């Protein structure tokens, strides 16, 4: 099994409209072949190939005292 290194992480609360705008901009950058992620002084530049693997997952997790947490995960994967 390979070793995993976390290069960038961001987790913040946004409005639905802000997230939709982020995905529109991200889609344009993916189509252009290059994505730059920034948060504070953290920056990660990605070269996006023509073909990728896409995984979509929906989960529900019951959190004690907080109710059910829903998640929609979209993951893009590729090899050098």
Order of alpha helices (4+ residues) and beta strands (2+ residues): alpha-beta-beta-beta-beta
